[in-house]
């Protein structure tokens, strides 16, 4: 379903609506901008195939061509309700490019937003002198606050990425410096003062493997150098690479490279 510009009164270019429960459960897009403020209850808001669990105080911006739908989760005793502020881009001077296309949602300071949206509903309903100027002013404030909140969220996400990268760098350095010793997940996390689950998440996110898998991979890489550059016996190569159990070394090596350490040495030396 698609909504067109023709739904607007040309003298206004803005509409305020109070919606609830299944009013928005049909997937739809439109040729206008829509602000969706959840005023009560709980529901699911699906935007461009991405679902958000929402409740009172949540605010979304839906730009032109974004398909979305709202589905209630709460019952009639606590109905899922939201306020729609829909307007054409020409209603207000604003650079909508500040809103990232992949991020449509923020949780807001509910009391302030609730007051503004309720006031806008009343102004639109009563249509007293100057009501369009008041609506335009409130929309401008809401858009600026929304852009601030989204920028703050993006900054927090960038900080989180930088933090994870820093821990990854320190973890990798620790492994590279201590791989010949008895490195374990416990000793690694103790050196970083983080939990095993967190460092596991970091490695999974950026390396696609667990810290111990990375450790064993690095040990095997070092053992390959020793196999090619020295005449050490295989068991000594394993020990010098930090793997104290020769049987585990043979098994790990063959599973990784498809040949034994001796075959590797014979083939590539």
C-alpha positions as CSV (number, residue, x, y, z in Angstrom):
1,X,0.0,0.0,0.0
2,X,1.2,3.5,-0.8
3,X,-0.1,6.9,0.4
4,X,0.3,9.9,-1.9
5,X,0.5,13.6,-1.5
6,X,-3.1,14.0,-2.4
7,X,-4.1,13.2,1.2
8,X,-3.0,16.7,2.3
9,X,-4.9,19.9,2.3
10,X,-2.6,22.1,0.1
11,X,-3.0,25.0,2.5
12,X,-1.6,22.9,5.4
13,X,0.9,20.2,4.1
14,X,0.8,18.6,7.6
15,X,-1.6,16.1,9.3
16,X,-1.6,15.0,13.0
17,X,-3.2,11.7,13.8
18,X,-3.8,9.5,16.9
19,X,-3.5,5.8,16.1
20,X,-3.7,2.6,18.0
21,X,-3.5,-1.2,17.9
22,X,-4.0,-2.4,14.3
23,X,-4.3,0.9,12.6
24,X,-0.8,0.6,11.1
25,X,-0.6,-3.2,10.7
26,X,-0.7,-3.1,6.8
27,X,2.7,-2.6,5.2
28,X,2.8,0.8,3.6
29,X,5.0,3.5,2.2
30,X,4.4,7.1,1.3
31,X,5.5,10.3,-0.5
32,X,5.9,12.3,2.7
33,X,7.8,12.4,5.9
34,X,6.3,10.8,9.0
35,X,7.2,11.1,12.7
36,X,5.9,8.2,14.8
37,X,5.8,8.8,18.5
38,X,4.7,5.8,20.7
39,X,2.6,7.3,23.5
40,X,1.5,4.1,25.3
41,X,1.6,0.3,25.3
42,X,4.1,-2.0,23.5
43,X,4.4,-3.2,19.9
44,X,6.7,-4.1,17.0
45,X,7.7,-1.5,14.4
46,X,9.1,-3.0,11.2
47,X,10.9,-0.6,8.9
48,X,12.4,-1.8,5.6
49,X,12.5,-5.4,6.9
50,X,14.1,-4.5,10.3
51,X,12.0,-5.0,13.4
52,X,12.1,-2.9,16.6
53,X,10.5,-3.8,19.9
54,X,8.9,-0.4,20.9
55,X,7.2,1.1,23.9
56,X,6.1,4.5,25.2
57,X,8.6,7.2,24.6
58,X,10.1,5.8,21.4
59,X,10.3,8.0,18.4
60,X,10.9,7.1,14.7
61,X,11.4,9.1,11.5
62,X,10.0,7.4,8.4
63,X,11.3,9.0,5.2
64,X,9.8,8.9,1.7
65,X,9.7,5.4,0.2
66,X,10.4,3.6,3.6
67,X,8.0,0.7,3.9
68,X,6.9,0.1,7.5
69,X,4.2,-1.4,9.7
70,X,3.2,-1.4,13.4
71,X,1.9,-4.4,15.3
72,X,0.5,-4.3,18.8
73,X,1.9,-6.5,21.6
74,X,-0.2,-5.1,24.5
75,X,-3.9,-5.7,25.0
76,X,-6.9,-3.4,25.3
77,X,-6.2,-2.8,29.0
78,X,-2.9,-1.1,28.0
79,X,-3.5,-0.4,24.3
80,X,-0.6,0.2,21.9
81,X,-1.0,3.8,20.8
82,X,1.1,6.3,18.8
83,X,0.9,9.8,17.3
84,X,1.6,10.3,13.6
85,X,2.9,13.7,12.5
86,X,3.0,13.5,8.7
87,X,4.1,16.3,6.5
88,X,5.5,17.2,3.1
89,X,9.2,18.1,2.9
90,X,8.2,21.6,1.7
91,X,6.3,22.2,5.0
92,X,9.6,23.0,6.7
93,X,13.2,23.9,5.8
94,X,15.3,21.1,7.1
95,X,18.2,19.0,5.7
96,X,16.8,15.4,6.0
97,X,20.2,14.0,4.8
98,X,21.3,14.3,8.5
99,X,19.3,11.2,9.2
100,X,21.2,8.0,8.4
101,X,19.1,5.7,6.1
102,X,20.0,2.6,8.2
103,X,19.1,4.1,11.6
104,X,15.5,5.2,12.1
105,X,15.0,4.8,15.8
106,X,15.8,6.5,19.1
107,X,14.5,6.2,22.6
108,X,13.6,9.6,23.8
109,X,13.0,11.6,27.0
110,X,9.3,10.6,27.0
111,X,7.8,13.5,29.0
112,X,9.1,16.3,26.8
113,X,8.3,14.5,23.5
114,X,4.9,13.5,24.8
115,X,4.0,17.1,25.7
116,X,5.1,18.4,22.3
117,X,3.1,15.7,20.3
118,X,0.0,16.1,22.5
119,X,0.2,19.9,22.0
120,X,0.5,19.4,18.2
121,X,-2.5,17.1,18.2
122,X,-4.5,19.8,20.0
123,X,-3.3,22.6,17.7
124,X,-4.1,20.7,14.6
125,X,-7.5,19.8,15.9
126,X,-8.5,23.3,17.0
127,X,-6.9,25.2,14.2
128,X,-6.7,28.5,16.0
129,X,-4.9,31.5,14.6
130,X,-1.3,30.8,13.9
131,X,-1.6,27.0,14.4
132,X,0.5,26.2,11.4
133,X,3.4,28.4,12.7
134,X,3.2,26.6,16.1
135,X,3.2,23.2,14.4
136,X,6.1,24.2,12.2
137,X,8.0,25.3,15.3
138,X,7.4,22.1,17.1
139,X,8.4,19.9,14.1
140,X,11.6,21.9,13.8
141,X,12.4,21.3,17.4
142,X,11.6,17.6,17.2
143,X,13.7,17.1,14.1
144,X,16.7,18.9,15.6
145,X,16.4,16.9,18.9
146,X,16.0,13.6,16.9
147,X,19.1,14.4,14.8
148,X,21.0,15.1,18.0
149,X,19.9,11.8,19.6
150,X,20.8,9.8,16.5
151,X,24.3,11.5,16.3
152,X,24.8,10.8,20.0
153,X,23.9,7.1,19.3
154,X,26.3,7.0,16.4
155,X,29.0,8.5,18.6
156,X,28.4,5.8,21.3
157,X,28.6,3.1,18.6
158,X,31.8,4.5,17.3
159,X,33.2,4.6,20.8
160,X,32.2,1.0,21.4
161,X,34.0,0.0,18.2
162,X,37.1,1.9,19.2
163,X,37.0,0.2,22.6
164,X,36.7,-3.2,21.1
165,X,39.5,-2.6,18.6
166,X,41.7,-1.5,21.5
167,X,41.0,-4.7,23.4
168,X,41.6,-6.7,20.3
169,X,44.9,-5.0,19.7
170,X,46.1,-5.6,23.3
171,X,44.9,-9.3,23.2
172,X,46.7,-10.0,19.9
173,X,49.9,-8.4,21.3
174,X,49.6,-10.5,24.4
175,X,49.2,-13.7,22.3
176,X,52.1,-12.8,20.1
177,X,54.4,-12.0,23.0
178,X,53.4,-15.0,25.1
179,X,52.4,-17.8,22.7
180,X,55.4,-19.9,23.7
181,X,54.2,-19.9,27.3
182,X,51.2,-21.5,28.9
183,X,48.6,-19.0,27.6
184,X,45.0,-19.7,28.5
185,X,41.7,-17.8,28.2
186,X,42.0,-17.1,31.9
187,X,45.5,-15.6,31.7
188,X,44.5,-13.6,28.6
189,X,41.5,-12.0,30.2
190,X,43.4,-11.4,33.4
191,X,46.0,-9.4,31.5
192,X,43.2,-7.3,30.0
193,X,40.9,-7.1,33.0
194,X,37.9,-8.1,31.0
195,X,35.5,-11.0,31.1
196,X,36.0,-14.2,28.9
197,X,32.6,-13.5,27.3
198,X,33.6,-10.0,26.3
199,X,36.9,-10.9,24.8
200,X,35.2,-13.8,23.1
201,X,32.7,-11.4,21.5
202,X,35.6,-9.1,20.4
203,X,37.4,-11.9,18.6
204,X,34.2,-13.3,17.0
205,X,33.3,-9.8,15.8
206,X,36.7,-8.9,14.2
207,X,38.5,-12.2,13.7
208,X,35.7,-14.6,13.1
209,X,37.0,-17.0,15.7
210,X,37.6,-17.5,19.4
211,X,40.7,-16.3,21.2
212,X,42.0,-19.8,21.7
213,X,41.5,-20.7,18.0
214,X,43.4,-17.5,17.1
215,X,46.2,-18.6,19.6
216,X,46.5,-22.0,18.1
217,X,46.5,-20.6,14.6
218,X,49.3,-18.2,15.5
219,X,51.3,-21.1,17.1
220,X,50.9,-23.2,13.9
221,X,52.1,-20.2,11.8
222,X,55.2,-20.0,14.0
223,X,55.8,-23.7,13.9
224,X,55.7,-23.6,10.0
225,X,58.6,-21.0,10.1
226,X,60.5,-23.3,12.4
227,X,59.9,-26.3,10.2
228,X,61.2,-24.5,7.2
229,X,64.1,-22.5,8.8
230,X,65.5,-25.0,11.3
231,X,66.3,-28.7,11.7
232,X,64.6,-29.0,15.0
233,X,62.9,-32.3,15.6
234,X,59.1,-32.1,15.3
235,X,58.5,-32.4,19.0
236,X,60.9,-29.5,19.6
237,X,59.2,-27.4,17.0
238,X,55.9,-28.0,18.7
239,X,57.3,-27.1,22.1
240,X,59.0,-24.0,20.8
241,X,55.7,-22.9,19.3
242,X,53.9,-23.2,22.6
243,X,52.2,-26.5,22.1
244,X,53.5,-28.9,24.8
245,X,51.6,-32.0,23.7
246,X,53.2,-33.5,20.5
247,X,50.1,-35.6,19.8
248,X,47.8,-32.5,19.9
249,X,50.3,-30.6,17.7
250,X,50.3,-33.4,15.1
251,X,46.5,-33.6,15.1
252,X,46.0,-29.8,15.0
253,X,48.6,-29.4,12.2
254,X,47.1,-32.2,10.0
255,X,43.6,-30.9,10.6
256,X,44.6,-27.4,9.5
257,X,47.0,-28.1,6.6
258,X,45.9,-31.6,5.5
259,X,49.4,-33.0,6.0
260,X,51.7,-33.9,8.9
261,X,54.5,-31.5,10.0
262,X,57.1,-33.8,8.5
263,X,55.3,-33.9,5.1
264,X,55.0,-30.1,5.2
265,X,58.8,-29.8,5.9
266,X,59.6,-32.2,3.1
267,X,57.3,-30.5,0.6
268,X,58.1,-26.8,1.2
269,X,61.6,-26.7,2.7
